[in-house]
Every structure is written in structure tokens, then in C-alpha cells.
Amino acid sequence: MNKYKSLLIIVLMLTITHESWSQKKDVAIGAKENKKSDGDEPKEDLVETGNAWLDSALVVMQGEDKKYAKRLFKYAIKDYSKALELKNTSFTLYYNLAIAQTQLKKYEDAVENFSKAIEQDSSSANAYRERAMAYKGLKKFDLVVSNLDTAIDLNYDDAAAFYQRAIIRETGRAYQPPLDDYNRAIELEPEFEEAYFKRGVLYHNKVQDFVRAKLDMEKVLQLNTENAEAYFWLGKINFSAGDFSTSNQFLTQHLEFDSLRVDALLMRGASRTNLKMYTDAIEDFTLVIELDKKNVFAYMNRGLAKGGLRLFDEALLDLDKAAELKFDFSSIYVNRALIKFHIGDRDGACKDLKKAQSLNNTKADELLDEYCLF
């Protein structure tokens, strides 16, 4: 979990070491038991143990045991709630309670407690930023943006606030506002892996600047060689740029992480078809069909790859299946027409092109003019 996603304000914090999780649990339980004899006010110990549960939970969240982390968040909420019953109403208590509630998707409760924290300290940029995340869970996006705006006004050096606002701004049509926010987040934190990743996706999807998109994804891999999504996106970006060889390489690396990812297999198969690696492409498309027997793109593209090997009868069977699955997909008819031209079935090819033309395929218009007017 990125350090910016939740900034804890811990007043009484138990030190987290590299002990086993069972040892950490024992430390926290021991702290709770000590309150019976150490003379401290119970409400103070409740805050302390709540903080310890919360700190442990956030560390556990970085690993695989989400179920255990969820249990720790519940323990934190329980202790914080008891402290509130004892009239401990500090900013820290409300803030940390809301953090735990956000993690458990108790967004309404989190908003309420972040608001109480803000009532006590309206200058806390962190509280506004984290309340924005709770509003995001409630899909109240206007309030997300207004809270992030306030957080940024209070602290112009809050990289996490710029990052989160960029994500929300991406839902609009204009790409410059989110791009400006990602730029600011990276300026503040030059090793902000997630910001480079999101900016790279933005450069690809909306700006269509494949050079900058590649640079951002390469930076992600410099920061984290195990980021599987960066390999996938480098495959996708290079595919969009027409560099099928590099696309094939990165998609192959991604599939080492997730060998059954359908969109990666489809894209690698398409790259391999463009590279005339038809046999390898057919293997990719066949695996997709094994995973999803109704995948139109797999049948269509396997048909094209088989056509590349001059297996025209098999190619037509795949294209027929694709048309059966999605009769209004014009590209199927264009590609089937090309196969029919190869086997000398001009009438069948022109019929398919007319069908594609009726579905507003401009390529079909060109081919009809060239091959079917006489």
C-alpha cells in the first residue's frame, strides 16, 4: 500500500518490528492487559491499543493476509469506540477511527468521524484528504473533489492529494487537469510509482502520446520490477505504436505473472500475427477459446492467423463461428471476405463486404469499389 493512501496521526504508537504476526498480536494484547495494573487512565490505554491494532493492520494490508488485516481493523474500531464512550474526543481518536472505518468500507461512519476530527482541527490537510476517500467510497464525487481541493489549499506539498484528485479528474473529457495533478505529485515525490503508472495510462488513452507513455511505464519498472501491470501496459502501448516485436516481448513477460489473462493473450496473439508468427498466434487464440468458448475476437483472429498459414478451410470455420457469436461485428465479414477472395469465391466475398458495408465499415467500401463493381 502506498504510503500516501493513509497517513496515520499516531500519538501513542507501539513500535512495529520484524517479529512474526503472532508476536505482534501478543505485544498488543499485553499492552491491553497492562492497563489493569499500570495506573494509567483506561481511555488513554484504549487509544494506545487501538493505535497499535491500526498500525499492525495497515502493515498486514501490504501483504497477502487481507482477512487478518480486516480483523485487526475491527479490533482498532472496538477500542476507539470504547474510548469515545469514556469521553476521549481527541482529534487523533476521531481521525484514526475514521481511517479504520474507511478500510472496512464503513464510509458513512468514516465521513462522520473525519468531520468531527475537522471540527477540532480545520487546518488538517490529511483529514480533508482522507474524508475525500470516504466520500469516494460513497460515490459522492463532487464532495471528493471539494475535499481534495481544500487539502491542497492547506498543503500544496501533499502529493497524495494531487494524485487522488488526478484520478477523479480523469473521469472528465479534458486530459490536461489530471495530467497537471500527476505532474505535481511526481514533482513532489520523484519515486511515486503509482503516479507514473497512472500518468502513463493517461498518456496512452487520452493524449495518444506513446513515447511519454512508454517512458512512464519504464520508470515504473525501474522502481518496481515486479509490477506486472507495467509489463502489460508496455505491451499495449507498443502495440498501439505499431512496434509488435516489443509488444510481444513485454506481453510475454506479463504472462509470466498471469498466464491465463485473456486480454494479454489476445494482444500477444495479434502482435504475433502481425509478425507472421502464425503458429504461436494460433496457440494464444486457442488458449483464449479454451478459457472462453464465446470469445469472438479469439475466433476471428485465429481465423486470420490460419489464413496466414494458408489453412483457408479452417480459417473460414473460425470466422463463421465468430459471425455466429456476433452477427453485427463488421470486421468479421471483411476478414472473411479476404479469405474468400484467396480461395476464388468472389461472389461470397462480395456478399460479405456488402454485409460489412451495411454495418458502416469504411474498409468494406474501399474493397467493394476495388473488387466488386464489375
C-alpha positions, 0 to 999 in steps of 0.5 A: 500500500502506498504510503500516501493512501493513509497517513496515520496521526499516531500519538501513542504508537507501539513500535512495529518490528520484524517479529512474526504476526503472532508476536505482534498480536501478543505485544498488543494484547499485553499492552491491553492487559497492562492497563489493569495494573499500570495506573494509567487512565483506561481511555488513554490505554484504549487509544494506545491499543487501538493505535497499535491494532491500526498500525499492525493492520495497515502493515498486514494490508501490504501483504497477502493476509487481507482477512487478518488485516480486516480483523485487526481493523475491527479490533482498532474500531472496538477500542476507539469506540470504547474510548469515545464512550469514556469521553476521549474526543481527541482529534487523533481518536476521531481521525484514526477511527475514521481511517479504520472505518474507511478500510472496512468500507464503513464510509458513512461512519468514516465521513462522520468521524473525519468531520468531527476530527475537522471540527477540532482541527480545520487546518488538517490537510490529511483529514480533508484528504482522507474524508475525500476517500470516504466520500469516494467510497460513497460515490459522492464525487463532487464532495471528493473533489471539494475535499481534495481541493481544500487539502491542497489549499492547506498543503500544496506539498501533499502529493497524495492529494494531487494524485487522488484528485488526478484520478477523479479528474480523469473521469472528465473529457479534458486530459490536461487537469489530471495530467497537471495533478500527476505532474505535481505529485511526481514533482513532489515525490520523484519515486511515486510509482503509482503516479507514473503508472497512472500518468502513463495510462493517461498518456496512452488513452487520452493524449495518444502520446506513446513515447511519454507513455512508454517512458512512464511505464519504464520508470515504473519498472525501474522502481518496481520490477515486479509490477506486472501491470507495467509489463502489460501496459508496455505491451499495449502501448507498443502495440498501439505504436505499431512496434509488435516485436516489443509488444510481444516481448513485454506481453510475454513477460506479463504472462509470466505473472498471469498466464491465463489473462485473456486480454494479454493473450489476445494482444500477444496473439495479434502482435504475433500475427502481425509478425507472421508468427502464425503458429504461436498466434494460433496457440494464444487464440486457442488458449483464449477459446479454451478459457472462453468458448464465446470469445469472438475476437479469439475466433476471428483472429485465429481465423486470420492467423490460419489464413496466414498459414494458408489453412483457408478451410479452417480459417473460414470455420473460425470466422463463421463461428465468430459471425455466429457469436456476433452477427453485427461485428463488421470486421468479421465479414471483411476478414472473411471476405479476404479469405474468400477472395484467396480461395476464388469465391468472389461472389461470397466475398462480395456478399460479405463486404456488402454485409460489412458495408451495411454495418458502416465499415469504411474498409468494406467500401474501399474493397467493394469499389476495388473488387466488386463493381464489375 
